[in-house]
Amino acid sequence: MTARYRVEPLGDHARAAFECGEPALDAYFRERVTQDVRRRLANCFVLVEVSTGVIAGFYTIAAAGIPTPDLPSLLTRRLPRYPTLPAVRIGRLAVDRGHRGRGLGGAMIADAATKAMAEPAAAFALLVDAKSDAAVAFYEHHGFERFESRPQTLFLPLATAAKALAPRHR
C-alpha cells in the first residue's frame, strides 16, 4: 500500500459518503458496525486516504474456529488432531467505488493477516464468507482456498500469509 493511504481502527470517521456498490455492505458500515465493535463482536479497520481523510475501504475481523475435518487432508497431516483450529474471520471487506482498481482490497487482506499474526491470541487462518462468485474469485486471487463443504467460505492459512508478507531477500 502506498503512503497515500493508512489503516486505522474505526473511530469518529465520516461514513455517510462511503459506497462500495453492495447495499448490504454499505448499510452495515453506515448503520451497524459501531454496534458490533461496541459489543466486541468484531473489530473494524478503515483505510483512509491521507490527503483527504476520506474512507477508501474498510474491513472487520473477529475470532473464529475451523472444524479440522473441513480442511484439506494435505494440510491436516501436519497439524495436531484438535477438533477445531483457531482462526480470524474477515467478516466484511469493501472498497469505495471511487478508489477501486488500486490494489486496496489486497492491501487490506495483508493488513488483516499482519494483525492476525501479531495479536496475542493465536490463530491458524483467516476466514471469509464470500457474498458472490466475484468475491470468491477475488479472495482466491489473493491465495484463499475454498472449503469443499462450503464453497462460499474460504480460508488463508496464516503460515501462507507470513511467507507472502516476508521481506524478499535479494
OpenMM code with the backbone's topology and positions (N, CA, C; nanometers):
from openmm import Vec3, app, unit

residues = "MET THR ALA ARG TYR ARG VAL GLU PRO LEU GLY ASP HIS ALA ARG ALA ALA PHE GLU CYS GLY GLU PRO ALA LEU ASP ALA TYR PHE ARG GLU ARG VAL THR GLN ASP VAL ARG ARG ARG LEU ALA ASN CYS PHE VAL LEU VAL GLU VAL SER THR GLY VAL ILE ALA GLY PHE TYR THR ILE ALA ALA ALA GLY ILE PRO THR PRO ASP LEU PRO SER LEU LEU THR ARG ARG LEU PRO ARG TYR PRO THR LEU PRO ALA VAL ARG ILE GLY ARG LEU ALA VAL ASP ARG GLY HIS ARG GLY ARG GLY LEU GLY GLY ALA MET ILE ALA ASP ALA ALA THR LYS ALA MET ALA GLU PRO ALA ALA ALA PHE ALA LEU LEU VAL ASP ALA LYS SER ASP ALA ALA VAL ALA PHE TYR GLU HIS HIS GLY PHE GLU ARG PHE GLU SER ARG PRO GLN THR LEU PHE LEU PRO LEU ALA THR ALA ALA LYS ALA LEU ALA PRO ARG HIS ARG".split()
positions = [
    Vec3(0.0859, -0.1173, 0.0000),
    Vec3(0.0000, 0.0000, 0.0000),
    Vec3(0.0902, 0.1232, 0.0000),
    Vec3(0.0528, 0.2221, -0.0735),
    Vec3(0.1328, 0.3426, -0.0820),
    Vec3(0.1119, 0.4291, 0.0408),
    Vec3(0.1960, 0.5304, 0.0559),
    Vec3(0.1815, 0.6245, 0.1672),
    Vec3(0.0576, 0.7116, 0.1493),
    Vec3(-0.0093, 0.6931, 0.0396),
    Vec3(-0.1304, 0.7703, 0.0124),
    Vec3(-0.2468, 0.7284, 0.1033),
    Vec3(-0.2381, 0.6079, 0.1597),
    Vec3(-0.3434, 0.5535, 0.2454),
    Vec3(-0.2835, 0.5038, 0.3763),
    Vec3(-0.3674, 0.5011, 0.4801),
    Vec3(-0.3271, 0.4397, 0.6068),
    Vec3(-0.4464, 0.3622, 0.6621),
    Vec3(-0.4159, 0.2567, 0.7359),
    Vec3(-0.5192, 0.1770, 0.8013),
    Vec3(-0.5226, 0.2168, 0.9478),
    Vec3(-0.6430, 0.2360, 0.9998),
    Vec3(-0.6575, 0.2717, 1.1411),
    Vec3(-0.7878, 0.2136, 1.1941),
    Vec3(-0.7968, 0.1957, 1.3256),
    Vec3(-0.9234, 0.1464, 1.3814),
    Vec3(-1.0353, 0.2457, 1.3537),
    Vec3(-1.1553, 0.1931, 1.3338),
    Vec3(-1.2706, 0.2797, 1.3139),
    Vec3(-1.2892, 0.3665, 1.4370),
    Vec3(-1.3027, 0.4946, 1.4134),
    Vec3(-1.3259, 0.5897, 1.5215),
    Vec3(-1.4377, 0.6830, 1.4800),
    Vec3(-1.4135, 0.8085, 1.4969),
    Vec3(-1.5137, 0.9103, 1.4635),
    Vec3(-1.4960, 0.9527, 1.3175),
    Vec3(-1.5033, 0.8557, 1.2282),
    Vec3(-1.4856, 0.8807, 1.0855),
    Vec3(-1.6210, 0.9108, 1.0212),
    Vec3(-1.6190, 0.9965, 0.9206),
    Vec3(-1.7399, 1.0258, 0.8423),
    Vec3(-1.7651, 0.9077, 0.7492),
    Vec3(-1.8765, 0.8375, 0.7706),
    Vec3(-1.9057, 0.7164, 0.6940),
    Vec3(-2.0187, 0.7334, 0.5942),
    Vec3(-2.0926, 0.8418, 0.6008),
    Vec3(-2.2134, 0.8580, 0.5194),
    Vec3(-2.1860, 0.8527, 0.3693),
    Vec3(-2.0724, 0.9004, 0.3246),
    Vec3(-2.0442, 0.9052, 0.1811),
    Vec3(-1.9879, 0.7750, 0.1263),
    Vec3(-1.9524, 0.6814, 0.2140),
    Vec3(-1.8928, 0.5554, 0.1672),
    Vec3(-1.9936, 0.4767, 0.0855),
    Vec3(-1.9497, 0.4300, -0.0318),
    Vec3(-2.0358, 0.3493, -0.1178),
    Vec3(-1.9508, 0.2517, -0.1980),
    Vec3(-1.9681, 0.1245, -0.1664),
    Vec3(-1.8947, 0.0215, -0.2402),
    Vec3(-1.9800, -0.0383, -0.3513),
    Vec3(-2.1108, -0.0136, -0.3476),
    Vec3(-2.1997, -0.0665, -0.4504),
    Vec3(-2.2728, -0.1920, -0.4083),
    Vec3(-2.2398, -0.2471, -0.2948),
    Vec3(-2.3111, -0.3632, -0.2401),
    Vec3(-2.3980, -0.3103, -0.1267),
    Vec3(-2.5300, -0.2978, -0.1492),
    Vec3(-2.6161, -0.2338, -0.0493),
    Vec3(-2.6035, -0.2893, 0.0925),
    Vec3(-2.5895, -0.4203, 0.1065),
    Vec3(-2.5791, -0.4792, 0.2411),
    Vec3(-2.4513, -0.4333, 0.3112),
    Vec3(-2.3400, -0.4257, 0.2386),
    Vec3(-2.2139, -0.3791, 0.2980),
    Vec3(-2.2206, -0.2304, 0.3307),
    Vec3(-2.2772, -0.1522, 0.2396),
    Vec3(-2.2898, -0.0079, 0.2650),
    Vec3(-2.3751, 0.0181, 0.3897),
    Vec3(-2.4886, -0.0494, 0.4008),
    Vec3(-2.5773, -0.0293, 0.5160),
    Vec3(-2.5100, -0.0747, 0.6445),
    Vec3(-2.4431, -0.1876, 0.6410),
    Vec3(-2.3731, -0.2363, 0.7598),
    Vec3(-2.2708, -0.1334, 0.8080),
    Vec3(-2.1896, -0.0829, 0.7150),
    Vec3(-2.0833, 0.0102, 0.7518),
    Vec3(-2.1400, 0.1425, 0.8037),
    Vec3(-2.2438, 0.1907, 0.7423),
    Vec3(-2.3017, 0.3192, 0.7845),
    Vec3(-2.3816, 0.3083, 0.9140),
    Vec3(-2.4529, 0.1959, 0.9331),
    Vec3(-2.5543, 0.1893, 1.0388),
    Vec3(-2.5260, 0.0927, 1.1536),
    Vec3(-2.4487, -0.0144, 1.1304),
    Vec3(-2.4407, -0.1175, 1.2336),
    Vec3(-2.3018, -0.1528, 1.2829),
    Vec3(-2.1974, -0.1171, 1.2128),
    Vec3(-2.0642, -0.1642, 1.2514),
    Vec3(-2.0243, -0.1175, 1.3910),
    Vec3(-2.0607, 0.0039, 1.4290),
    Vec3(-2.0209, 0.0518, 1.5623),
    Vec3(-2.0847, -0.0317, 1.6725),
    Vec3(-2.2053, -0.0837, 1.6504),
    Vec3(-2.2685, -0.1718, 1.7489),
    Vec3(-2.1879, -0.3000, 1.7652),
    Vec3(-2.1418, -0.3580, 1.6546),
    Vec3(-2.0612, -0.4798, 1.6626),
    Vec3(-1.9296, -0.4541, 1.7347),
    Vec3(-1.8678, -0.3399, 1.7082),
    Vec3(-1.7418, -0.3060, 1.7757),
    Vec3(-1.7670, -0.2860, 1.9247),
    Vec3(-1.8702, -0.2112, 1.9582),
    Vec3(-1.9018, -0.1841, 2.0989),
    Vec3(-1.9323, -0.3133, 2.1755),
    Vec3(-2.0001, -0.4075, 2.1103),
    Vec3(-2.0345, -0.5354, 2.1736),
    Vec3(-1.9191, -0.6360, 2.1688),
    Vec3(-1.8068, -0.5963, 2.1106),
    Vec3(-1.6881, -0.6812, 2.0962),
    Vec3(-1.7163, -0.8056, 2.0119),
    Vec3(-1.8017, -0.7889, 1.9117),
    Vec3(-1.8300, -0.8966, 1.8175),
    Vec3(-1.7348, -0.8927, 1.6985),
    Vec3(-1.6783, -0.7756, 1.6722),
    Vec3(-1.5850, -0.7583, 1.5614),
    Vec3(-1.5017, -0.6326, 1.5869),
    Vec3(-1.3857, -0.6284, 1.5245),
    Vec3(-1.3064, -0.5059, 1.5179),
    Vec3(-1.3154, -0.4549, 1.3755),
    Vec3(-1.3250, -0.3245, 1.3609),
    Vec3(-1.3347, -0.2648, 1.2282),
    Vec3(-1.2154, -0.1742, 1.2050),
    Vec3(-1.1557, -0.1870, 1.0887),
    Vec3(-1.0433, -0.1034, 1.0485),
    Vec3(-1.0803, -0.0337, 0.9183),
    Vec3(-1.0442, 0.0933, 0.9097),
    Vec3(-1.0742, 0.1717, 0.7903),
    Vec3(-0.9449, 0.2068, 0.7185),
    Vec3(-0.9539, 0.2094, 0.5877),
    Vec3(-0.8440, 0.2514, 0.5020),
    Vec3(-0.8748, 0.3953, 0.4632),
    Vec3(-0.7923, 0.4876, 0.5094),
    Vec3(-0.8190, 0.6303, 0.4937),
    Vec3(-0.7198, 0.6909, 0.3947),
    Vec3(-0.7709, 0.7712, 0.3032),
    Vec3(-0.6835, 0.8462, 0.2137),
    Vec3(-0.6206, 0.9583, 0.2960),
    Vec3(-0.4888, 0.9598, 0.3037),
    Vec3(-0.4171, 1.0512, 0.3926),
    Vec3(-0.4469, 1.1971, 0.3613),
    Vec3(-0.4466, 1.2340, 0.2347),
    Vec3(-0.4603, 1.3757, 0.1985),
    Vec3(-0.5991, 1.4328, 0.2242),
    Vec3(-0.7026, 1.3476, 0.2214),
    Vec3(-0.8396, 1.3974, 0.2342),
    Vec3(-0.9115, 1.3503, 0.3607),
    Vec3(-0.8630, 1.2426, 0.4218),
    Vec3(-0.9318, 1.1839, 0.5361),
    Vec3(-1.0529, 1.1016, 0.4961),
    Vec3(-1.0742, 1.0830, 0.3664),
    Vec3(-1.1885, 1.0076, 0.3151),
    Vec3(-1.1632, 0.8579, 0.3332),
    Vec3(-1.2670, 0.7856, 0.3713),
    Vec3(-1.2568, 0.6402, 0.3856),
    Vec3(-1.2605, 0.5770, 0.2470),
    Vec3(-1.1530, 0.5044, 0.2142),
    Vec3(-1.1434, 0.4367, 0.0852),
    Vec3(-1.1867, 0.2910, 0.0956),
    Vec3(-1.1868, 0.2363, 0.2168),
    Vec3(-1.2259, 0.0972, 0.2354),
    Vec3(-1.2357, 0.0647, 0.3826),
    Vec3(-1.2884, -0.0536, 0.4110),
    Vec3(-1.2944, -0.0999, 0.5492),
    Vec3(-1.2963, -0.2517, 0.5511),
    Vec3(-1.2595, -0.3069, 0.6647),
    Vec3(-1.2780, -0.4494, 0.6873),
    Vec3(-1.3032, -0.4732, 0.8350),
    Vec3(-1.3679, -0.5862, 0.8650),
    Vec3(-1.3894, -0.6269, 1.0032),
    Vec3(-1.3238, -0.7626, 1.0236),
    Vec3(-1.2745, -0.7843, 1.1455),
    Vec3(-1.2202, -0.9145, 1.1823),
    Vec3(-1.2769, -0.9563, 1.3177),
    Vec3(-1.2865, -1.0874, 1.3362),
    Vec3(-1.3367, -1.1429, 1.4615),
    Vec3(-1.2777, -1.2822, 1.4802),
    Vec3(-1.2789, -1.3287, 1.6030),
    Vec3(-1.2320, -1.4636, 1.6335),
    Vec3(-1.3261, -1.5660, 1.5707),
    Vec3(-1.2700, -1.6787, 1.5306),
    Vec3(-1.3489, -1.7850, 1.4689),
    Vec3(-1.2782, -1.9180, 1.4912),
    Vec3(-1.3402, -2.0234, 1.4446),
    Vec3(-1.2804, -2.1558, 1.4508),
    Vec3(-1.3077, -2.2317, 1.3229),
    Vec3(-1.2158, -2.3179, 1.2866),
    Vec3(-1.2304, -2.4010, 1.1668),
    Vec3(-1.2419, -2.5462, 1.2123),
    Vec3(-1.3507, -2.6142, 1.1796),
    Vec3(-1.3565, -2.7576, 1.2093),
    Vec3(-1.2451, -2.8286, 1.1310),
    Vec3(-1.1577, -2.8966, 1.2004),
    Vec3(-1.0425, -2.9595, 1.1366),
    Vec3(-1.0816, -3.0525, 1.0219),
    Vec3(-1.1908, -3.1307, 1.0328),
    Vec3(-1.2273, -3.2181, 0.9189),
    Vec3(-1.2620, -3.1416, 0.7910),
    Vec3(-1.2918, -3.0126, 0.8011),
    Vec3(-1.3241, -2.9342, 0.6817),
    Vec3(-1.2008, -2.8943, 0.6017),
    Vec3(-1.0833, -2.9079, 0.6595),
    Vec3(-0.9602, -2.8671, 0.5922),
    Vec3(-0.9095, -2.9779, 0.5000),
    Vec3(-0.8354, -2.9417, 0.3949),
    Vec3(-0.7788, -3.0429, 0.3051),
    Vec3(-0.6831, -3.1353, 0.3812),
    Vec3(-0.6851, -3.2637, 0.3467),
    Vec3(-0.6024, -3.3616, 0.4171),
    Vec3(-0.4533, -3.3321, 0.4026),
    Vec3(-0.4104, -3.2756, 0.2920),
    Vec3(-0.2682, -3.2396, 0.2772),
    Vec3(-0.2237, -3.1430, 0.3860),
    Vec3(-0.3135, -3.0580, 0.4283),
    Vec3(-0.2827, -2.9596, 0.5310),
    Vec3(-0.2922, -3.0204, 0.6706),
    Vec3(-0.3934, -3.1009, 0.6946),
    Vec3(-0.4164, -3.1518, 0.8302),
    Vec3(-0.3155, -3.2584, 0.8718),
    Vec3(-0.2479, -3.3204, 0.7785),
    Vec3(-0.1467, -3.4213, 0.8146),
    Vec3(-0.0382, -3.3625, 0.9030),
    Vec3(-0.0115, -3.2344, 0.8876),
    Vec3(0.0958, -3.1689, 0.9633),
    Vec3(0.0445, -3.0968, 1.0873),
    Vec3(-0.0835, -3.1090, 1.1168),
    Vec3(-0.1437, -3.0343, 1.2275),
    Vec3(-0.1837, -3.1261, 1.3418),
    Vec3(-0.1950, -3.0698, 1.4629),
    Vec3(-0.2458, -3.1505, 1.5741),
    Vec3(-0.3887, -3.1957, 1.5460),
    Vec3(-0.4298, -3.3001, 1.6101),
    Vec3(-0.5630, -3.3581, 1.5878),
    Vec3(-0.6705, -3.2912, 1.6735),
    Vec3(-0.6712, -3.1605, 1.6792),
    Vec3(-0.7741, -3.0876, 1.7527),
    Vec3(-0.9029, -3.0879, 1.6709),
    Vec3(-1.0184, -3.0857, 1.7383),
    Vec3(-1.1442, -3.0847, 1.6615),
    Vec3(-1.1660, -2.9547, 1.5844),
    Vec3(-1.1174, -2.8440, 1.6379),
    Vec3(-1.1245, -2.7156, 1.5671),
    Vec3(-0.9919, -2.6433, 1.5835),
    Vec3(-0.9632, -2.5567, 1.4896),
    Vec3(-0.8417, -2.4755, 1.4953),
    Vec3(-0.8820, -2.3288, 1.5028),
    Vec3(-0.8068, -2.2494, 1.5803),
    Vec3(-0.8407, -2.1079, 1.5918),
    Vec3(-0.8149, -2.0343, 1.4609),
    Vec3(-0.8965, -1.9342, 1.4358),
    Vec3(-0.8837, -1.8557, 1.3130),
    Vec3(-0.9341, -1.7148, 1.3384),
    Vec3(-0.9091, -1.6289, 1.2437),
    Vec3(-0.9608, -1.4923, 1.2445),
    Vec3(-1.0459, -1.4783, 1.1188),
    Vec3(-1.1705, -1.4360, 1.1363),
    Vec3(-1.2625, -1.4224, 1.0232),
    Vec3(-1.2661, -1.2776, 0.9756),
    Vec3(-1.2458, -1.2595, 0.8461),
    Vec3(-1.2743, -1.1307, 0.7839),
    Vec3(-1.4248, -1.1328, 0.7603),
    Vec3(-1.4978, -1.0594, 0.8420),
    Vec3(-1.6429, -1.0604, 0.8315),
    Vec3(-1.6921, -0.9841, 0.7104),
    Vec3(-1.6355, -0.8689, 0.6903),
    Vec3(-1.6738, -0.7847, 0.5772),
    Vec3(-1.5502, -0.7102, 0.5291),
    Vec3(-1.5441, -0.6872, 0.3997),
    Vec3(-1.4349, -0.6111, 0.3390),
    Vec3(-1.4929, -0.5416, 0.2172),
    Vec3(-1.4669, -0.4112, 0.2062),
    Vec3(-1.5209, -0.3364, 0.0923),
    Vec3(-1.4310, -0.2183, 0.0589),
    Vec3(-1.4273, -0.1850, -0.0686),
    Vec3(-1.3536, -0.0686, -0.1184),
    Vec3(-1.4557, 0.0268, -0.1801),
    Vec3(-1.4446, 0.1543, -0.1469),
    Vec3(-1.5333, 0.2554, -0.2037),
    Vec3(-1.5155, 0.2588, -0.3556),
    Vec3(-1.6265, 0.2805, -0.4259),
    Vec3(-1.6243, 0.2822, -0.5732),
    Vec3(-1.5185, 0.3770, -0.6296),
    Vec3(-1.4999, 0.4896, -0.5667),
    Vec3(-1.4049, 0.5879, -0.6172),
    Vec3(-1.2585, 0.5512, -0.5977),
    Vec3(-1.2325, 0.4396, -0.5290),
    Vec3(-1.0943, 0.4003, -0.5003),
    Vec3(-1.0611, 0.2613, -0.5535),
    Vec3(-1.1476, 0.2072, -0.6376),
    Vec3(-1.1252, 0.0729, -0.6918),
    Vec3(-1.0102, 0.0715, -0.7920),
    Vec3(-0.9568, -0.0492, -0.8124),
    Vec3(-0.8523, -0.0685, -0.9130),
    Vec3(-0.7147, -0.0247, -0.8676),
    Vec3(-0.6954, -0.0048, -0.7392),
    Vec3(-0.5659, 0.0411, -0.6866),
    Vec3(-0.5000, -0.0627, -0.5971),
    Vec3(-0.5565, -0.1827, -0.5910),
    Vec3(-0.4995, -0.2872, -0.5069),
    Vec3(-0.5313, -0.2731, -0.3591),
    Vec3(-0.6315, -0.1920, -0.3273),
    Vec3(-0.6616, -0.1650, -0.1871),
    Vec3(-0.7251, -0.2842, -0.1162),
    Vec3(-0.8049, -0.3645, -0.1862),
    Vec3(-0.8618, -0.4849, -0.1251),
    Vec3(-0.7523, -0.5804, -0.0820),
    Vec3(-0.6563, -0.6022, -0.1686),
    Vec3(-0.5422, -0.6883, -0.1340),
    Vec3(-0.4596, -0.6307, -0.0210),
    Vec3(-0.4452, -0.4982, -0.0192),
    Vec3(-0.3704, -0.4334, 0.0895),
    Vec3(-0.4419, -0.4523, 0.2227),
    Vec3(-0.5745, -0.4485, 0.2220),
    Vec3(-0.6476, -0.4701, 0.3468),
    Vec3(-0.6386, -0.6154, 0.3922),
    Vec3(-0.6364, -0.7101, 0.2982),
    Vec3(-0.6158, -0.8509, 0.3350),
    Vec3(-0.4787, -0.8664, 0.4006),
    Vec3(-0.3761, -0.8052, 0.3418),
    Vec3(-0.2418, -0.8122, 0.4001),
    Vec3(-0.2402, -0.7511, 0.5398),
    Vec3(-0.3104, -0.6400, 0.5586),
    Vec3(-0.3164, -0.5767, 0.6901),
    Vec3(-0.3866, -0.6680, 0.7900),
    Vec3(-0.4965, -0.7315, 0.7485),
    Vec3(-0.5687, -0.8231, 0.8370),
    Vec3(-0.4804, -0.9415, 0.8758),
    Vec3(-0.4072, -0.9964, 0.7798),
    Vec3(-0.3171, -1.1086, 0.8091),
    Vec3(-0.2070, -1.0655, 0.9059),
    Vec3(-0.1524, -0.9464, 0.8850),
    Vec3(-0.0483, -0.8954, 0.9749),
    Vec3(-0.1038, -0.8791, 1.1158),
    Vec3(-0.2227, -0.8246, 1.1277),
    Vec3(-0.2852, -0.8089, 1.2599),
    Vec3(-0.3124, -0.9448, 1.3239),
    Vec3(-0.3613, -1.0403, 1.2462),
    Vec3(-0.3919, -1.1730, 1.2993),
    Vec3(-0.2665, -1.2433, 1.3500),
    Vec3(-0.1544, -1.2228, 1.2834),
    Vec3(-0.0290, -1.2854, 1.3262),
    Vec3(0.0325, -1.2145, 1.4459),
    Vec3(-0.0004, -1.0875, 1.4651),
    Vec3(0.0607, -1.0093, 1.5722),
    Vec3(-0.0184, -1.0123, 1.7018),
    Vec3(-0.1413, -1.0522, 1.6975),
    Vec3(-0.2265, -1.0488, 1.8160),
    Vec3(-0.1861, -1.1572, 1.9148),
    Vec3(-0.2120, -1.1321, 2.0439),
    Vec3(-0.1750, -1.2306, 2.1457),
    Vec3(-0.2491, -1.3633, 2.1320),
    Vec3(-0.3729, -1.3622, 2.0867),
    Vec3(-0.4455, -1.4874, 2.0669),
    Vec3(-0.3977, -1.5505, 1.9366),
    Vec3(-0.3566, -1.6753, 1.9435),
    Vec3(-0.3053, -1.7434, 1.8250),
    Vec3(-0.4194, -1.7787, 1.7309),
    Vec3(-0.3886, -1.7777, 1.6029),
    Vec3(-0.4862, -1.8172, 1.5014),
    Vec3(-0.4140, -1.8923, 1.3913),
    Vec3(-0.4805, -1.9898, 1.3336),
    Vec3(-0.4264, -2.0715, 1.2258),
    Vec3(-0.4479, -2.0079, 1.0896),
    Vec3(-0.5632, -1.9417, 1.0710),
    Vec3(-0.6002, -1.8947, 0.9375),
    Vec3(-0.6904, -1.7735, 0.9438),
    Vec3(-0.6997, -1.7059, 0.8304),
    Vec3(-0.8034, -1.6060, 0.8072),
    Vec3(-0.9191, -1.6772, 0.7390),
    Vec3(-1.0397, -1.6435, 0.7778),
    Vec3(-1.1600, -1.6980, 0.7146),
    Vec3(-1.2396, -1.5849, 0.6531),
    Vec3(-1.3147, -1.6172, 0.5487),
    Vec3(-1.4049, -1.5195, 0.4903),
    Vec3(-1.5235, -1.5920, 0.4275),
    Vec3(-1.6404, -1.5335, 0.4427),
    Vec3(-1.7604, -1.5831, 0.3755),
    Vec3(-1.7868, -1.4904, 0.2580),
    Vec3(-1.7588, -1.5377, 0.1382),
    Vec3(-1.7756, -1.4561, 0.0178),
    Vec3(-1.9241, -1.4418, -0.0135),
    Vec3(-1.9626, -1.3232, -0.0565),
    Vec3(-2.1032, -1.2943, -0.0834),
    Vec3(-2.1445, -1.3206, -0.2278),
    Vec3(-2.0464, -1.3421, -0.3159),
    Vec3(-2.0774, -1.3627, -0.4570),
    Vec3(-1.9636, -1.4401, -0.5231),
    Vec3(-1.9867, -1.4867, -0.6458),
    Vec3(-1.8817, -1.5554, -0.7206),
    Vec3(-1.7647, -1.4622, -0.7491),
    Vec3(-1.7937, -1.3339, -0.7730),
    Vec3(-1.6862, -1.2369, -0.7960),
    Vec3(-1.6009, -1.2222, -0.6705),
    Vec3(-1.6645, -1.2235, -0.5544),
    Vec3(-1.5893, -1.2142, -0.4288),
    Vec3(-1.5039, -1.3390, -0.4083),
    Vec3(-1.5580, -1.4562, -0.4416),
    Vec3(-1.4801, -1.5802, -0.4318),
    Vec3(-1.3550, -1.5684, -0.5186),
    Vec3(-1.3716, -1.5229, -0.6418),
    Vec3(-1.2580, -1.5077, -0.7333),
    Vec3(-1.1559, -1.4095, -0.6779),
    Vec3(-1.2014, -1.2992, -0.6182),
    Vec3(-1.1110, -1.2010, -0.5583),
    Vec3(-1.0267, -1.2659, -0.4488),
    Vec3(-1.0903, -1.3372, -0.3573),
    Vec3(-1.0165, -1.3991, -0.2461),
    Vec3(-0.9242, -1.5101, -0.2962),
    Vec3(-0.9686, -1.5890, -0.3938),
    Vec3(-0.8807, -1.6920, -0.4495),
    Vec3(-0.7580, -1.6290, -0.5153),
    Vec3(-0.7764, -1.5161, -0.5794),
    Vec3(-0.6636, -1.4438, -0.6394),
    Vec3(-0.5591, -1.4081, -0.5332),
    Vec3(-0.6048, -1.3864, -0.4109),
    Vec3(-0.5147, -1.3494, -0.3012),
    Vec3(-0.4738, -1.4692, -0.2154),
    Vec3(-0.4876, -1.5905, -0.2698),
    Vec3(-0.4345, -1.7091, -0.2044),
    Vec3(-0.5303, -1.7854, -0.1144),
    Vec3(-0.6535, -1.7409, -0.1012),
    Vec3(-0.7505, -1.8125, -0.0191),
    Vec3(-0.7924, -1.9410, -0.0903),
    Vec3(-0.8305, -2.0418, -0.0106),
    Vec3(-0.8795, -2.1685, -0.0633),
    Vec3(-1.0224, -2.1905, -0.0149),
    Vec3(-1.1013, -2.2608, -0.0974),
    Vec3(-1.2407, -2.2909, -0.0607),
    Vec3(-1.2463, -2.4159, 0.0273),
    Vec3(-1.3448, -2.4190, 0.1152),
    Vec3(-1.3797, -2.5427, 0.1845),
    Vec3(-1.4637, -2.6243, 0.0884),
    Vec3(-1.4380, -2.7537, 0.0816),
    Vec3(-1.5180, -2.8384, -0.0077),
    Vec3(-1.6646, -2.8384, 0.0317),
    Vec3(-1.6910, -2.8383, 0.1619),
    Vec3(-1.8296, -2.8470, 0.2087),
    Vec3(-1.9037, -2.7140, 0.2025),
    Vec3(-1.8302, -2.6023, 0.1929),
    Vec3(-1.8914, -2.4688, 0.1894),
    Vec3(-1.8131, -2.3829, 0.0896),
    Vec3(-1.8449, -2.3903, -0.0389),
    Vec3(-1.7639, -2.3220, -0.1409),
    Vec3(-1.7619, -2.1697, -0.1322),
    Vec3(-1.8541, -2.1097, -0.0599),
    Vec3(-1.8521, -1.9635, -0.0446),
    Vec3(-1.7684, -1.9212, 0.0765),
    Vec3(-1.7237, -2.0179, 0.1584),
    Vec3(-1.6354, -1.9895, 0.2714),
    Vec3(-1.4944, -2.0278, 0.2306),
    Vec3(-1.4029, -1.9336, 0.2478),
    Vec3(-1.2649, -1.9554, 0.2075),
    Vec3(-1.1721, -1.9319, 0.3254),
    Vec3(-1.0508, -1.9877, 0.3178),
    Vec3(-0.9528, -1.9697, 0.4241),
    Vec3(-0.8143, -1.9448, 0.3656),
    Vec3(-0.7346, -1.8731, 0.4408),
    Vec3(-0.5952, -1.8470, 0.4058),
    Vec3(-0.5124, -1.8819, 0.5287),
    Vec3(-0.4346, -1.9943, 0.5242),
    Vec3(-0.3503, -2.0253, 0.6393),
    Vec3(-0.2546, -1.9089, 0.6676),
    Vec3(-0.2435, -1.8709, 0.7941),
    Vec3(-0.1565, -1.7580, 0.8275),
    Vec3(-0.0099, -1.7895, 0.8000),
    Vec3(0.0283, -1.9170, 0.7993),
    Vec3(0.1654, -1.9527, 0.7602),
    Vec3(0.1896, -1.9153, 0.6143),
    Vec3(0.0897, -1.9332, 0.5294),
    Vec3(0.0992, -1.8929, 0.3886),
    Vec3(0.1089, -1.7410, 0.3784),
    Vec3(0.0271, -1.6708, 0.4567),
    Vec3(0.0315, -1.5242, 0.4563),
    Vec3(0.1671, -1.4747, 0.5047),
    Vec3(0.2224, -1.5387, 0.6067),
    Vec3(0.3527, -1.4970, 0.6603),
    Vec3(0.4608, -1.5077, 0.5533),
    Vec3(0.4577, -1.6158, 0.4765),
    Vec3(0.5560, -1.6325, 0.3689),
    Vec3(0.5391, -1.5234, 0.2635),
    Vec3(0.4149, -1.4926, 0.2288),
    Vec3(0.3886, -1.3909, 0.1259),
    Vec3(0.4274, -1.2517, 0.1742),
    Vec3(0.4133, -1.2278, 0.3035),
    Vec3(0.4430, -1.0949, 0.3579),
    Vec3(0.5882, -1.0773, 0.3998),
    Vec3(0.6645, -1.1871, 0.4070),
    Vec3(0.8043, -1.1789, 0.4486),
    Vec3(0.8849, -1.0958, 0.3493),
    Vec3(0.9765, -1.0144, 0.4019),
    Vec3(1.0604, -0.9355, 0.3107),
    Vec3(1.1407, -1.0276, 0.2184),
    Vec3(1.1427, -0.9942, 0.0956),
    Vec3(1.2159, -1.0732, -0.0035),
    Vec3(1.3659, -1.0402, 0.0072),
    Vec3(1.4466, -1.1464, 0.0093),
    Vec3(1.5930, -1.1277, 0.0104),
    Vec3(1.6433, -1.1270, -0.1321),
    Vec3(1.7295, -1.0337, -0.1594),
    Vec3(1.7811, -1.0210, -0.2971),
    Vec3(1.9179, -1.0809, -0.3090),
] * unit.nanometer
topology = app.Topology()
chain = topology.addChain("A")
for resn in residues:
    res = topology.addResidue(resn, chain)
    for name in ("N", "CA", "C"):
        topology.addAtom(name, app.Element.getBySymbol(name[0]), res)
